[in-house]
Amino acid sequence: MKLPFALARRFVAGESLDAALPALDPILGSGRFITLDLLGEHVPERSRAEGFATEYGDLVETLADYRDRRGAPPEAVGISIKLSMIGQVIDTEFCEANLRDLLDRAKATDLFVRLDMEGSDITQSTLDIFERVYPEYPDHVGTVLQAYLKRTYGDVARMAELNARVRICKGAYAEPATLAYPGMPAIREAYMDHARTLLTSARYPGIATHDDQLIEAVKAYTTQEGITADRFEFQMLYGLREETQTDLVRQGYNMRTYVPYGTEWGPYFTRRLRERKENVFFVLKALVKG
Ligand code: FDA
């Protein structure tokens, strides 16, 4: 049974790009940057993967056009994609070819493409594909690393060696204790270790979190080390901590809002509910309002 979209509206900007676009104006207008995310994951059929590859390509062009009409700078608008939607779980060469086509269009329009990170079964494959394309598109592609994974210490060191652009997040998938730290204190500690390395040794990291402890720790660390606010950005999800997002902009920080849209919002929506009981409350409130 498909749930009504009204439930997800707080976290998802619309079921189509046209429906989502009006949500972008106030975000850009408040001085924030945007990354658009067409929702979906793990596409096992070649024809559907081709369809998503085409949709991503069109998205790049629509957004570049939107950005230029708004007179926004290139870094203000980007996209986040999931390789598992364009063939990663079918055939990695097919996926890489789809990605290269997309990056050609991104480079031509000067738009940044972030490869989201999914479950640990495809972490290595995501990083392998990233490393294969990165030398040709160093300014237009970056990836994501997850602090809950124990392997991330090695991956952060490698990304610093490449001077790649990394988004660091805690990690949103259910992972076994053999691979991931189970408790919040250990995840926060790892997160800050990685944030420090990326801030000092890699290019323009994305600090993706809604967690005040981490935000304050990053602010304190960058001030102490003389890392200026133009060398990194904070990132948060659409519909969460709106006031904190605009406060950070007022304090002089770069802030990017991750804006998901699309009909396949179920798994994304479920992860947001699992993360935080207050999110369940927002949904119940929307239900009551009708
Ligand atoms: P978390 O949910 O751990 O909460 C920690 C504390 O922060 C809370 O106790 C509370 O104090 C505060 N807090 C959190 N939310 C709040 C709210 N709404 N209001 C007030 N206080 C709040 N994951 C992944 O696996 N792959 C990916 O590619 C991405 N990409 C991504 C992009 C962006 C821009 C973001 C922000 C996140 C991701 N994630 C992700 C998700 C990420 O891994 C993680 O699951 C969520 O960000 C939740 O972790 P947090 O650190 O944000 O807060």
py3Dmol code that shows the C-alpha trace and the ligand (Angstrom):
import py3Dmol

protein = """\
ATOM      1  CA  MET A   1       0.000   0.000   0.000  1.00  0.00           C
ATOM      2  CA  LYS A   2       1.400   3.414  -0.971  1.00  0.00           C
ATOM      3  CA  LEU A   3       1.253   5.974   1.835  1.00  0.00           C
ATOM      4  CA  PRO A   4      -0.087   9.451   0.989  1.00  0.00           C
ATOM      5  CA  PHE A   5       2.603  11.987   0.102  1.00  0.00           C
ATOM      6  CA  ALA A   6       1.172  14.435   2.665  1.00  0.00           C
ATOM      7  CA  LEU A   7       2.942  12.345   5.337  1.00  0.00           C
ATOM      8  CA  ALA A   8       6.355  12.975   3.839  1.00  0.00           C
ATOM      9  CA  ARG A   9       5.828  16.601   2.828  1.00  0.00           C
ATOM     10  CA  ARG A  10       7.874  17.976   5.715  1.00  0.00           C
ATOM     11  CA  PHE A  11      10.978  16.096   4.581  1.00  0.00           C
ATOM     12  CA  VAL A  12      10.454  15.769   0.802  1.00  0.00           C
ATOM     13  CA  ALA A  13      10.044  18.863  -1.416  1.00  0.00           C
ATOM     14  CA  GLY A  14       7.670  17.282  -3.949  1.00  0.00           C
ATOM     15  CA  GLU A  15       6.951  14.164  -5.972  1.00  0.00           C
ATOM     16  CA  SER A  16       8.292  15.764  -9.176  1.00  0.00           C
ATOM     17  CA  LEU A  17      10.996  18.298 -10.006  1.00  0.00           C
ATOM     18  CA  ASP A  18       8.343  20.838 -11.018  1.00  0.00           C
ATOM     19  CA  ALA A  19       6.653  20.412  -7.659  1.00  0.00           C
ATOM     20  CA  ALA A  20       9.988  20.696  -5.814  1.00  0.00           C
ATOM     21  CA  LEU A  21      11.397  23.773  -7.594  1.00  0.00           C
ATOM     22  CA  PRO A  22       9.302  26.367  -5.701  1.00  0.00           C
ATOM     23  CA  ALA A  23      10.848  25.106  -2.452  1.00  0.00           C
ATOM     24  CA  LEU A  24      14.275  26.195  -3.691  1.00  0.00           C
ATOM     25  CA  ASP A  25      13.635  29.928  -3.926  1.00  0.00           C
ATOM     26  CA  PRO A  26      13.331  30.626  -0.184  1.00  0.00           C
ATOM     27  CA  ILE A  27      16.366  28.448   0.547  1.00  0.00           C
ATOM     28  CA  LEU A  28      18.581  30.294  -1.932  1.00  0.00           C
ATOM     29  CA  GLY A  29      16.975  33.575  -0.871  1.00  0.00           C
ATOM     30  CA  SER A  30      18.128  33.004   2.708  1.00  0.00           C
ATOM     31  CA  GLY A  31      21.734  32.670   1.557  1.00  0.00           C
ATOM     32  CA  ARG A  32      21.902  28.878   1.686  1.00  0.00           C
ATOM     33  CA  PHE A  33      23.204  26.542  -0.991  1.00  0.00           C
ATOM     34  CA  ILE A  34      21.213  23.594  -2.308  1.00  0.00           C
ATOM     35  CA  THR A  35      21.794  20.016  -3.340  1.00  0.00           C
ATOM     36  CA  LEU A  36      18.887  18.305  -5.095  1.00  0.00           C
ATOM     37  CA  ASP A  37      18.320  14.583  -4.587  1.00  0.00           C
ATOM     38  CA  LEU A  38      16.051  12.519  -6.818  1.00  0.00           C
ATOM     39  CA  LEU A  39      14.855   9.798  -4.444  1.00  0.00           C
ATOM     40  CA  GLY A  40      15.248   6.105  -5.187  1.00  0.00           C
ATOM     41  CA  GLU A  41      17.729   3.312  -4.459  1.00  0.00           C
ATOM     42  CA  HIS A  42      18.910  -0.136  -5.532  1.00  0.00           C
ATOM     43  CA  VAL A  43      17.493  -0.327  -9.042  1.00  0.00           C
ATOM     44  CA  PRO A  44      18.008  -3.865 -10.365  1.00  0.00           C
ATOM     45  CA  GLU A  45      16.470  -3.406 -13.858  1.00  0.00           C
ATOM     46  CA  ARG A  46      18.674  -2.034 -16.637  1.00  0.00           C
ATOM     47  CA  SER A  47      15.854  -0.096 -18.306  1.00  0.00           C
ATOM     48  CA  ARG A  48      14.888   1.655 -15.059  1.00  0.00           C
ATOM     49  CA  ALA A  49      18.548   2.469 -14.329  1.00  0.00           C
ATOM     50  CA  GLU A  50      18.786   4.020 -17.809  1.00  0.00           C
ATOM     51  CA  GLY A  51      15.641   6.005 -17.053  1.00  0.00           C
ATOM     52  CA  PHE A  52      17.150   7.389 -13.835  1.00  0.00           C
ATOM     53  CA  ALA A  53      20.423   8.213 -15.641  1.00  0.00           C
ATOM     54  CA  THR A  54      18.420  10.244 -18.179  1.00  0.00           C
ATOM     55  CA  GLU A  55      16.439  11.917 -15.407  1.00  0.00           C
ATOM     56  CA  TYR A  56      19.657  12.871 -13.551  1.00  0.00           C
ATOM     57  CA  GLY A  57      21.082  14.340 -16.779  1.00  0.00           C
ATOM     58  CA  ASP A  58      17.958  16.412 -17.347  1.00  0.00           C
ATOM     59  CA  LEU A  59      18.076  17.498 -13.708  1.00  0.00           C
ATOM     60  CA  VAL A  60      21.607  18.859 -14.176  1.00  0.00           C
ATOM     61  CA  GLU A  61      20.489  20.988 -17.089  1.00  0.00           C
ATOM     62  CA  THR A  62      17.267  22.197 -15.482  1.00  0.00           C
ATOM     63  CA  LEU A  63      19.123  23.179 -12.319  1.00  0.00           C
ATOM     64  CA  ALA A  64      21.985  24.899 -14.125  1.00  0.00           C
ATOM     65  CA  ASP A  65      19.372  26.898 -16.004  1.00  0.00           C
ATOM     66  CA  TYR A  66      17.487  27.691 -12.761  1.00  0.00           C
ATOM     67  CA  ARG A  67      20.774  28.742 -11.072  1.00  0.00           C
ATOM     68  CA  ASP A  68      21.722  31.022 -13.967  1.00  0.00           C
ATOM     69  CA  ARG A  69      18.273  32.623 -14.131  1.00  0.00           C
ATOM     70  CA  ARG A  70      18.564  33.315 -10.400  1.00  0.00           C
ATOM     71  CA  GLY A  71      22.066  34.767 -10.879  1.00  0.00           C
ATOM     72  CA  ALA A  72      23.379  32.369  -8.233  1.00  0.00           C
ATOM     73  CA  PRO A  73      27.075  31.348  -8.224  1.00  0.00           C
ATOM     74  CA  PRO A  74      28.033  27.838  -9.446  1.00  0.00           C
ATOM     75  CA  GLU A  75      28.609  26.420  -5.947  1.00  0.00           C
ATOM     76  CA  ALA A  76      25.100  27.431  -4.836  1.00  0.00           C
ATOM     77  CA  VAL A  77      23.340  24.568  -6.638  1.00  0.00           C
ATOM     78  CA  GLY A  78      24.365  20.934  -7.037  1.00  0.00           C
ATOM     79  CA  ILE A  79      22.923  17.444  -7.080  1.00  0.00           C
ATOM     80  CA  SER A  80      23.398  14.343  -4.938  1.00  0.00           C
ATOM     81  CA  ILE A  81      22.994  11.001  -6.651  1.00  0.00           C
ATOM     82  CA  LYS A  82      22.911   7.346  -5.722  1.00  0.00           C
ATOM     83  CA  LEU A  83      25.037   5.091  -7.920  1.00  0.00           C
ATOM     84  CA  SER A  84      22.707   2.201  -7.089  1.00  0.00           C
ATOM     85  CA  MET A  85      20.048   4.006  -9.149  1.00  0.00           C
ATOM     86  CA  ILE A  86      22.159   4.094 -12.307  1.00  0.00           C
ATOM     87  CA  GLY A  87      23.377   0.529 -12.560  1.00  0.00           C
ATOM     88  CA  GLN A  88      25.797  -0.112  -9.677  1.00  0.00           C
ATOM     89  CA  VAL A  89      23.926  -3.243  -8.576  1.00  0.00           C
ATOM     90  CA  ILE A  90      23.608  -4.472 -12.196  1.00  0.00           C
ATOM     91  CA  ASP A  91      27.038  -3.970 -13.768  1.00  0.00           C
ATOM     92  CA  THR A  92      29.643  -1.477 -12.527  1.00  0.00           C
ATOM     93  CA  GLU A  93      30.931  -0.695 -16.051  1.00  0.00           C
ATOM     94  CA  PHE A  94      27.398   0.223 -17.137  1.00  0.00           C
ATOM     95  CA  CYS A  95      27.102   2.381 -13.997  1.00  0.00           C
ATOM     96  CA  GLU A  96      30.431   4.090 -14.646  1.00  0.00           C
ATOM     97  CA  ALA A  97      29.425   4.871 -18.238  1.00  0.00           C
ATOM     98  CA  ASN A  98      26.152   6.411 -17.008  1.00  0.00           C
ATOM     99  CA  LEU A  99      28.084   8.414 -14.417  1.00  0.00           C
ATOM    100  CA  ARG A 100      30.583   9.699 -16.990  1.00  0.00           C
ATOM    101  CA  ASP A 101      27.749  10.890 -19.249  1.00  0.00           C
ATOM    102  CA  LEU A 102      26.255  12.718 -16.287  1.00  0.00           C
ATOM    103  CA  LEU A 103      29.598  14.243 -15.253  1.00  0.00           C
ATOM    104  CA  ASP A 104      30.188  15.466 -18.820  1.00  0.00           C
ATOM    105  CA  ARG A 105      26.945  17.402 -18.575  1.00  0.00           C
ATOM    106  CA  ALA A 106      27.796  18.580 -15.051  1.00  0.00           C
ATOM    107  CA  LYS A 107      31.227  19.811 -16.150  1.00  0.00           C
ATOM    108  CA  ALA A 108      29.747  21.585 -19.183  1.00  0.00           C
ATOM    109  CA  THR A 109      27.288  23.451 -16.942  1.00  0.00           C
ATOM    110  CA  ASP A 110      29.687  23.824 -13.959  1.00  0.00           C
ATOM    111  CA  LEU A 111      27.440  21.931 -11.546  1.00  0.00           C
ATOM    112  CA  PHE A 112      28.753  19.749  -8.698  1.00  0.00           C
ATOM    113  CA  VAL A 113      27.663  16.104  -8.357  1.00  0.00           C
ATOM    114  CA  ARG A 114      27.900  14.347  -4.997  1.00  0.00           C
ATOM    115  CA  LEU A 115      27.855  10.545  -4.855  1.00  0.00           C
ATOM    116  CA  ASP A 116      25.773   9.702  -1.774  1.00  0.00           C
ATOM    117  CA  MET A 117      26.930   6.754   0.297  1.00  0.00           C
ATOM    118  CA  GLU A 118      24.551   3.826   0.841  1.00  0.00           C
ATOM    119  CA  GLY A 119      24.843   0.487   2.691  1.00  0.00           C
ATOM    120  CA  SER A 120      28.222  -1.119   3.426  1.00  0.00           C
ATOM    121  CA  ASP A 121      27.656  -3.792   0.746  1.00  0.00           C
ATOM    122  CA  ILE A 122      28.429  -1.130  -1.881  1.00  0.00           C
ATOM    123  CA  THR A 123      30.842   1.190  -0.045  1.00  0.00           C
ATOM    124  CA  GLN A 124      33.933  -0.230  -1.755  1.00  0.00           C
ATOM    125  CA  SER A 125      32.323  -0.240  -5.178  1.00  0.00           C
ATOM    126  CA  THR A 126      31.197   3.395  -4.720  1.00  0.00           C
ATOM    127  CA  LEU A 127      34.714   4.478  -3.752  1.00  0.00           C
ATOM    128  CA  ASP A 128      36.263   2.476  -6.625  1.00  0.00           C
ATOM    129  CA  ILE A 129      33.965   4.111  -9.167  1.00  0.00           C
ATOM    130  CA  PHE A 130      34.618   7.513  -7.574  1.00  0.00           C
ATOM    131  CA  GLU A 131      38.396   7.052  -7.862  1.00  0.00           C
ATOM    132  CA  ARG A 132      38.103   6.003 -11.499  1.00  0.00           C
ATOM    133  CA  VAL A 133      36.185   9.109 -12.565  1.00  0.00           C
ATOM    134  CA  TYR A 134      37.693  11.667 -10.158  1.00  0.00           C
ATOM    135  CA  PRO A 135      40.896  12.489 -12.117  1.00  0.00           C
ATOM    136  CA  GLU A 136      38.810  13.683 -15.093  1.00  0.00           C
ATOM    137  CA  TYR A 137      36.253  15.651 -13.061  1.00  0.00           C
ATOM    138  CA  PRO A 138      38.107  16.824  -9.909  1.00  0.00           C
ATOM    139  CA  ASP A 139      35.998  19.983  -9.545  1.00  0.00           C
ATOM    140  CA  HIS A 140      32.638  18.415 -10.348  1.00  0.00           C
ATOM    141  CA  VAL A 141      32.435  15.208  -8.330  1.00  0.00           C
ATOM    142  CA  GLY A 142      32.757  14.353  -4.664  1.00  0.00           C
ATOM    143  CA  THR A 143      31.581  11.603  -2.378  1.00  0.00           C
ATOM    144  CA  VAL A 144      30.331  10.850   1.143  1.00  0.00           C
ATOM    145  CA  LEU A 145      31.939   8.958   4.027  1.00  0.00           C
ATOM    146  CA  GLN A 146      30.107   7.622   7.084  1.00  0.00           C
ATOM    147  CA  ALA A 147      31.599   8.060  10.559  1.00  0.00           C
ATOM    148  CA  TYR A 148      29.857   4.963  11.956  1.00  0.00           C
ATOM    149  CA  LEU A 149      31.904   2.667   9.692  1.00  0.00           C
ATOM    150  CA  LYS A 150      35.199   1.553  11.208  1.00  0.00           C
ATOM    151  CA  ARG A 151      36.833   1.480   7.763  1.00  0.00           C
ATOM    152  CA  THR A 152      36.284   5.220   7.339  1.00  0.00           C
ATOM    153  CA  TYR A 153      39.648   6.148   8.968  1.00  0.00           C
ATOM    154  CA  GLY A 154      41.406   4.610   5.954  1.00  0.00           C
ATOM    155  CA  ASP A 155      38.941   6.105   3.461  1.00  0.00           C
ATOM    156  CA  VAL A 156      39.322   9.611   4.912  1.00  0.00           C
ATOM    157  CA  ALA A 157      43.111   9.327   4.652  1.00  0.00           C
ATOM    158  CA  ARG A 158      42.790   8.272   1.009  1.00  0.00           C
ATOM    159  CA  MET A 159      40.396  11.119   0.154  1.00  0.00           C
ATOM    160  CA  ALA A 160      42.780  13.584   1.820  1.00  0.00           C
ATOM    161  CA  GLU A 161      45.597  12.171  -0.351  1.00  0.00           C
ATOM    162  CA  LEU A 162      43.416  12.829  -3.421  1.00  0.00           C
ATOM    163  CA  ASN A 163      42.412  16.268  -2.103  1.00  0.00           C
ATOM    164  CA  ALA A 164      38.828  15.208  -2.878  1.00  0.00           C
ATOM    165  CA  ARG A 165      35.645  16.875  -1.719  1.00  0.00           C
ATOM    166  CA  VAL A 166      33.971  14.710   0.934  1.00  0.00           C
ATOM    167  CA  ARG A 167      30.726  15.028   2.828  1.00  0.00           C
ATOM    168  CA  ILE A 168      31.134  13.498   6.269  1.00  0.00           C
ATOM    169  CA  CYS A 169      27.946  12.187   7.916  1.00  0.00           C
ATOM    170  CA  LYS A 170      27.224   9.725  10.723  1.00  0.00           C
ATOM    171  CA  GLY A 171      25.632   7.076   8.479  1.00  0.00           C
ATOM    172  CA  ALA A 172      21.965   6.163   8.121  1.00  0.00           C
ATOM    173  CA  TYR A 173      21.810   2.419   7.360  1.00  0.00           C
ATOM    174  CA  ALA A 174      21.496  -0.577   9.707  1.00  0.00           C
ATOM    175  CA  GLU A 175      25.026  -2.007   9.861  1.00  0.00           C
ATOM    176  CA  PRO A 176      26.441  -4.915  11.927  1.00  0.00           C
ATOM    177  CA  ALA A 177      28.687  -4.184  14.941  1.00  0.00           C
ATOM    178  CA  THR A 178      31.583  -5.879  13.145  1.00  0.00           C
ATOM    179  CA  LEU A 179      31.594  -3.005  10.636  1.00  0.00           C
ATOM    180  CA  ALA A 180      30.115  -0.053  12.508  1.00  0.00           C
ATOM    181  CA  TYR A 181      30.394   1.585  15.931  1.00  0.00           C
ATOM    182  CA  PRO A 182      27.095   0.898  17.683  1.00  0.00           C
ATOM    183  CA  GLY A 183      26.849   3.826  20.147  1.00  0.00           C
ATOM    184  CA  MET A 184      26.503   7.587  19.668  1.00  0.00           C
ATOM    185  CA  PRO A 185      29.591   8.561  21.784  1.00  0.00           C
ATOM    186  CA  ALA A 186      31.900   6.418  19.607  1.00  0.00           C
ATOM    187  CA  ILE A 187      30.270   7.675  16.402  1.00  0.00           C
ATOM    188  CA  ARG A 188      30.624  11.306  17.500  1.00  0.00           C
ATOM    189  CA  GLU A 189      34.270  10.751  18.416  1.00  0.00           C
ATOM    190  CA  ALA A 190      34.998   9.179  15.014  1.00  0.00           C
ATOM    191  CA  TYR A 191      33.021  11.948  13.282  1.00  0.00           C
ATOM    192  CA  MET A 192      35.201  14.644  14.852  1.00  0.00           C
ATOM    193  CA  ASP A 193      38.413  12.748  14.035  1.00  0.00           C
ATOM    194  CA  HIS A 194      37.320  12.650  10.380  1.00  0.00           C
ATOM    195  CA  ALA A 195      36.077  16.235  10.348  1.00  0.00           C
ATOM    196  CA  ARG A 196      39.460  17.438  11.665  1.00  0.00           C
ATOM    197  CA  THR A 197      41.379  15.473   9.014  1.00  0.00           C
ATOM    198  CA  LEU A 198      39.133  16.660   6.201  1.00  0.00           C
ATOM    199  CA  LEU A 199      39.206  20.272   7.388  1.00  0.00           C
ATOM    200  CA  THR A 200      42.991  20.374   7.539  1.00  0.00           C
ATOM    201  CA  SER A 201      43.962  18.034   4.690  1.00  0.00           C
ATOM    202  CA  ALA A 202      41.197  17.766   2.070  1.00  0.00           C
ATOM    203  CA  ARG A 203      39.274  20.179  -0.098  1.00  0.00           C
ATOM    204  CA  TYR A 204      36.141  21.993   1.055  1.00  0.00           C
ATOM    205  CA  PRO A 205      34.506  19.282   3.217  1.00  0.00           C
ATOM    206  CA  GLY A 206      30.752  19.126   3.814  1.00  0.00           C
ATOM    207  CA  ILE A 207      29.962  18.821   7.526  1.00  0.00           C
ATOM    208  CA  ALA A 208      26.586  17.065   7.364  1.00  0.00           C
ATOM    209  CA  THR A 209      24.849  16.883  10.718  1.00  0.00           C
ATOM    210  CA  HIS A 210      22.036  18.368  12.806  1.00  0.00           C
ATOM    211  CA  ASP A 211      23.916  17.570  15.992  1.00  0.00           C
ATOM    212  CA  ASP A 212      24.750  20.675  18.076  1.00  0.00           C
ATOM    213  CA  GLN A 213      27.645  18.925  19.802  1.00  0.00           C
ATOM    214  CA  LEU A 214      29.348  18.324  16.454  1.00  0.00           C
ATOM    215  CA  ILE A 215      28.449  21.717  15.000  1.00  0.00           C
ATOM    216  CA  GLU A 216      29.909  23.481  18.044  1.00  0.00           C
ATOM    217  CA  ALA A 217      33.010  21.266  17.998  1.00  0.00           C
ATOM    218  CA  VAL A 218      33.614  22.070  14.313  1.00  0.00           C
ATOM    219  CA  LYS A 219      33.147  25.782  14.931  1.00  0.00           C
ATOM    220  CA  ALA A 220      35.607  25.690  17.856  1.00  0.00           C
ATOM    221  CA  TYR A 221      38.156  23.642  15.928  1.00  0.00           C
ATOM    222  CA  THR A 222      38.103  25.820  12.813  1.00  0.00           C
ATOM    223  CA  THR A 223      38.387  28.996  14.900  1.00  0.00           C
ATOM    224  CA  GLN A 224      41.297  27.542  16.858  1.00  0.00           C
ATOM    225  CA  GLU A 225      43.114  26.413  13.694  1.00  0.00           C
ATOM    226  CA  GLY A 226      42.396  29.589  11.725  1.00  0.00           C
ATOM    227  CA  ILE A 227      40.383  27.646   9.104  1.00  0.00           C
ATOM    228  CA  THR A 228      38.234  30.329   7.515  1.00  0.00           C
ATOM    229  CA  ALA A 229      34.505  29.810   6.939  1.00  0.00           C
ATOM    230  CA  ASP A 230      34.910  29.735   3.142  1.00  0.00           C
ATOM    231  CA  ARG A 231      36.926  26.482   3.369  1.00  0.00           C
ATOM    232  CA  PHE A 232      34.046  24.208   4.366  1.00  0.00           C
ATOM    233  CA  GLU A 233      30.261  24.089   4.566  1.00  0.00           C
ATOM    234  CA  PHE A 234      27.653  22.788   6.961  1.00  0.00           C
ATOM    235  CA  GLN A 235      24.928  20.625   5.431  1.00  0.00           C
ATOM    236  CA  MET A 236      21.477  19.727   6.742  1.00  0.00           C
ATOM    237  CA  LEU A 237      18.357  18.057   5.404  1.00  0.00           C
ATOM    238  CA  TYR A 238      15.316  19.855   4.034  1.00  0.00           C
ATOM    239  CA  GLY A 239      12.649  20.292   6.710  1.00  0.00           C
ATOM    240  CA  LEU A 240      15.004  19.903   9.672  1.00  0.00           C
ATOM    241  CA  ARG A 241      16.430  22.622  11.929  1.00  0.00           C
ATOM    242  CA  GLU A 242      15.399  25.462   9.632  1.00  0.00           C
ATOM    243  CA  GLU A 243      16.279  28.094  12.247  1.00  0.00           C
ATOM    244  CA  THR A 244      19.660  26.603  12.959  1.00  0.00           C
ATOM    245  CA  GLN A 245      20.360  26.552   9.222  1.00  0.00           C
ATOM    246  CA  THR A 246      19.660  30.259   8.783  1.00  0.00           C
ATOM    247  CA  ASP A 247      21.458  31.120  12.055  1.00  0.00           C
ATOM    248  CA  LEU A 248      24.603  29.490  10.700  1.00  0.00           C
ATOM    249  CA  VAL A 249      24.330  31.613   7.551  1.00  0.00           C
ATOM    250  CA  ARG A 250      23.945  34.740   9.699  1.00  0.00           C
ATOM    251  CA  GLN A 251      27.071  33.725  11.608  1.00  0.00           C
ATOM    252  CA  GLY A 252      28.976  33.725   8.311  1.00  0.00           C
ATOM    253  CA  TYR A 253      29.097  29.986   7.582  1.00  0.00           C
ATOM    254  CA  ASN A 254      28.308  28.300   4.283  1.00  0.00           C
ATOM    255  CA  MET A 255      25.207  26.155   4.714  1.00  0.00           C
ATOM    256  CA  ARG A 256      23.801  23.688   2.186  1.00  0.00           C
ATOM    257  CA  THR A 257      20.308  22.228   2.355  1.00  0.00           C
ATOM    258  CA  TYR A 258      19.833  18.736   0.928  1.00  0.00           C
ATOM    259  CA  VAL A 259      16.499  18.765  -0.884  1.00  0.00           C
ATOM    260  CA  PRO A 260      14.989  15.364  -1.735  1.00  0.00           C
ATOM    261  CA  TYR A 261      12.146  14.919  -4.212  1.00  0.00           C
ATOM    262  CA  GLY A 262      10.530  12.148  -6.238  1.00  0.00           C
ATOM    263  CA  THR A 263       7.882   9.478  -5.951  1.00  0.00           C
ATOM    264  CA  GLU A 264      10.181   6.918  -4.293  1.00  0.00           C
ATOM    265  CA  TRP A 265      10.319   8.690  -0.954  1.00  0.00           C
ATOM    266  CA  GLY A 266       9.430   5.663   1.246  1.00  0.00           C
ATOM    267  CA  PRO A 267      12.902   4.464   2.376  1.00  0.00           C
ATOM    268  CA  TYR A 268      14.227   8.020   2.872  1.00  0.00           C
ATOM    269  CA  PHE A 269      11.147   8.914   4.900  1.00  0.00           C
ATOM    270  CA  THR A 270      11.500   5.759   7.015  1.00  0.00           C
ATOM    271  CA  ARG A 271      15.161   6.577   7.810  1.00  0.00           C
ATOM    272  CA  ARG A 272      14.153  10.069   9.028  1.00  0.00           C
ATOM    273  CA  LEU A 273      11.468   8.556  11.298  1.00  0.00           C
ATOM    274  CA  ARG A 274      13.880   5.957  12.708  1.00  0.00           C
ATOM    275  CA  GLU A 275      16.461   8.631  13.490  1.00  0.00           C
ATOM    276  CA  ARG A 276      14.358  10.863  15.675  1.00  0.00           C
ATOM    277  CA  LYS A 277      11.108  10.461  17.571  1.00  0.00           C
ATOM    278  CA  GLU A 278      10.275  14.173  17.042  1.00  0.00           C
ATOM    279  CA  ASN A 279      10.040  13.434  13.315  1.00  0.00           C
ATOM    280  CA  VAL A 280       7.252  10.926  14.026  1.00  0.00           C
ATOM    281  CA  PHE A 281       5.490  13.698  15.933  1.00  0.00           C
ATOM    282  CA  PHE A 282       5.685  16.054  12.898  1.00  0.00           C
ATOM    283  CA  VAL A 283       4.111  13.352  10.732  1.00  0.00           C
ATOM    284  CA  LEU A 284       1.315  12.687  13.204  1.00  0.00           C
ATOM    285  CA  LYS A 285       0.631  16.434  13.357  1.00  0.00           C
ATOM    286  CA  ALA A 286       0.396  16.545   9.542  1.00  0.00           C
ATOM    287  CA  LEU A 287      -2.033  13.608   9.665  1.00  0.00           C
ATOM    288  CA  VAL A 288      -4.286  15.338  12.159  1.00  0.00           C
ATOM    289  CA  LYS A 289      -4.236  18.550  10.063  1.00  0.00           C
ATOM    290  CA  GLY A 290      -5.228  16.436   7.053  1.00  0.00           C
TER     291      GLY A 290
END
"""
ligand_1 = """\
53
FDA
P 21.193 12.659 15.057
O 19.912 12.190 14.518
O 22.267 11.662 15.352
O 20.906 13.476 16.364
C 21.957 13.855 17.271
C 21.504 15.033 18.092
O 21.401 16.180 17.241
C 20.121 14.885 18.706
O 20.172 14.186 19.918
C 19.734 16.335 18.879
O 20.374 16.892 19.994
C 20.297 16.982 17.633
N 19.292 16.982 16.549
C 19.212 16.131 15.493
N 18.179 16.440 14.691
C 17.573 17.498 15.263
C 16.442 18.272 14.933
N 15.713 18.040 13.836
N 16.110 19.294 15.763
C 16.818 19.565 16.877
N 17.910 18.846 17.240
C 18.274 17.840 16.452
N 23.643 9.209 5.489
C 24.210 8.241 4.719
O 24.351 7.121 5.162
N 24.613 8.526 3.439
C 24.526 9.779 2.907
O 24.914 9.983 1.756
C 23.943 10.798 3.715
N 23.798 12.074 3.258
C 23.389 13.069 4.108
C 23.369 14.400 3.689
C 23.051 15.414 4.572
C 23.068 16.837 4.104
C 22.726 15.103 5.929
C 22.420 16.174 6.927
C 22.691 13.784 6.336
C 23.010 12.766 5.449
N 22.968 11.432 5.841
C 23.524 10.467 5.014
C 22.284 11.048 7.106
C 23.256 10.970 8.283
O 24.105 9.866 8.103
C 22.502 10.810 9.617
O 21.739 9.639 9.550
C 21.581 11.968 9.941
O 22.151 13.207 9.583
C 21.289 11.985 11.465
O 22.448 12.271 12.197
P 22.704 13.717 12.828
O 24.148 13.836 13.182
O 22.211 14.739 11.876
O 21.804 13.823 14.121
"""
view = py3Dmol.view(width=600, height=400)
view.addModel(protein, "pdb")
view.setStyle({"model": 0}, {"cartoon": {"style": "trace"}})
view.addModel(ligand_1, "xyz")
view.setStyle({"model": 1}, {"stick": {}})
view.zoomTo()
view.show()
